[in-house]
Amino acid sequence: MKDRSCVIVDAYSTGRFLPEEFKRHGVKTVHAMSSARIPPIFQAHFNADIYDEILRPDERMSKEEVVQFHLEALRGRELEFIIAGCESGVELADSLSEPLGLPTNGTSLSAARRDKSRMSDALASAGVRSIGQVVSDNAEDVTSWMHQQRFDEIVIKPLNSAGTEDVFFCSTDADVRRAVNAIVGKTNCLGVMNRFALGQEKINGQQYTVNAVSIDGETFVTEVWTYDTVPVEGAASVCSLEKLLGGKETVVQELSGYLVQALKALAIINGPTHAEIIVDRKGPVLVDCGARLQGTMSAKARTMALGHNHITLTAWRYADPIGFTEYMRRQGPYRRLAHALCVSLISNMDGVVSGYPGLEAIRKLPSFADAIAFVPIGQKLVPTTDLASTPGIVYLVNNNLTELDDDYRKLRAMRMDQVFDLKAQGQNQWQAS
């Protein structure tokens, strides 16, 4: 029996768990890097030993030369598929899978899957509702647009960063100037310099995260969560709580129908999708969409609540496309097996973490399922302003809603200096409610 092999481009973030899943299906993994250096935010978690081969381009190569480097290395191999491991690998995965004749989303709209402005343009061109926007490196252009559109408040963000980095809500000219100046010229968490800032109309409604897996244009929504935020000093807002919805709920069906239209507009026909969608009085509208796995998630907790997770379903889709498709069609809307909460801890304390004295109490909560992304011992806990500075995430899973709510209140009542043992901690200590 011949060896089975695949390529993951930038297997960072949640994508770092894909090699083990593919191994269970008997598929070996080659890791292709989109740049010579791993972005700092992902370096601590990268394990080179789990790959059969690593293809690393020279740091002096241009974007086009990186594509050619990988094509030359991969041509002639019997590969089954190429997949992006995280956001930074999306465009290269398209640029490799298409010419090699493998399952692909193609290159014609690659940029629109990464650049939030082009994404919105692609939706509008296809007649799918999108958010009004302006792109500029000049704050005056953005303020002029805001006044012309008569918006009381707008959102300003980078064109292609990740993890809610540098997202600002702006209602005054001074707010706009501060936001644009903070974004333009900065190298973001993915290692890309922000040349422009994106200004968008602020949509007021309930936000949701929606995960899906597609195969040859057929899309299966795998889960929908409400996404609640709270305002904090130094940022527009940060994620506080996500709640899993049932697959047959009316809003889930509405979101699923809209996402299918959006994916067609972006020509995302193969692989995983992670989308953020707001529903207001006009209905759903896309905030952002990644042609990749959701980042920073617990596979264990989600499997407890759903019987599957985004990682295992993505691996199944590629390793056994026939079996995956038959199962998903037979299942219909996903089924929630238990109620689940994804709780993001929030802090404006700082200090070096020397232990987790509160973690034992958290684990004893009847609803406790998993704890992930806790600040490592020896590293600094800082005030929360985005996903990267969230001190930790706790999943609660339970079919007893009273017990689940009680555990959530107990968890939220804990101060960060109760959860973490901090050395040289700062002042202004508080906990989010």
C-alpha positions, 0 to 999 in steps of 0.5 A: 500500500502506497504512502499517503501524504499531504501539505499543511501551510503554516501549521500554527495556532489550531492548525498545529493539531492537524498532523496528529489527526491526519496521522490517525487516517494514515496520512503523512504531513509535510510542513510548508512555511510561507516565510522563513520565520515563524511569527513570534505569537506561534513560536512557543507551540511549534513542534518540528518533530511531528512533521515528516518534512519541513520546507522553509524558504529563504528570508530574502525571497519575495512572495512570488519566489516563495511560491516557486520555491514550494512548487519546485519542491512539491512537483512530482510528489503524490500528494492528496491535498494542501491545506492552510494551517492558519490565517497566514497560510491561506494565500500560499495554500491556494497558490500551491493547490491550484497548479498542482491540481489538488482540491482548492479554492483557487487563486482568483479570490485569494486576496479577498479571503485575507484582506477585509476590504476586498472581502467586503467588495467581493460580497457586494459584487455578488449581491450579498450584504456587506459592511460599508467601508473606507481604506486609507493610510490617512486619518483625514480620509477616514474622518471625512468618510465618517462625516459624509456617511453620517455615522455616529460611530465606526470601527477601525482595524487592520486589513489582514491581522488576526485575533482582534488585534488593534480593533477600535471603536471611534466616535470622534475625529480624535478617536480616528486619528489615534486608531489610524496612527496606531495601526498604519506602519505597525507590524501586526501579530502575523508579521505583516506591516499594516500599510493601511487602516480599514474604517467600517460602519459599526453594526449594532447587533448580536455577534456570532462565530460560525464554523463550517467545512466545505467539500466541492462547494457543499458546505456543512455548518458544524457549530454556532456560538454567540459572541459577547464582548465587554469594553475595557480600557485600552481597547474597543472591547474584548471577548468575554463569553461564547455560548453554544447554540443548538443546530436547529435554532432559527437564528442558526438556520438564518446564519447558515443560509447567509454563510453559504451565500458569503462563501460562494461570493468568496469562492471558498468551496473546500476546507474549513471556514471560521466566520464572524457574523453580526445579526441586526434588524436587517439580518446577518452581515459578515464581519470577517471570514477565514478560510481556515480553522478557528484559532484558540479552541478546545477540541476536547470541550467541543467534542464533549458538547457536539460529538465532533470538533472543527479539527477532526471534521476538517481532517475527515473531510480531506482524508476520507471525503466520501465518508465525511460527505455521507455522514454530514448529509445524513446528520443534517443540522448539527446536534448539541449534545450538551450546553457549553460556555467558552469563558475568556478571562479578562484582567487589567493586572500585570505581573510575572506568572509563577503558578496557578493557585486558582486552577484547582478550584476551577477544575473542581467546578461540576461543569469544568471541561477544559482550560487552555491558553493560560499565560505560561509560568515565567511569562508576564500577564498583562492587561487584556486588550485583544485575544493575544493578551487574554490570560486564559480560556475556560470551557464549561459543559453541562446539560444542567443549565442551573449548575452551568450558570452557577459555575459560570458566576463562580468562575467570573467572580474570581480575581486574576490574582486568585487564578494566577500567582503573580510576582511584582503585580501592578496596581488598578486590579479588577475583574470583569463581570 
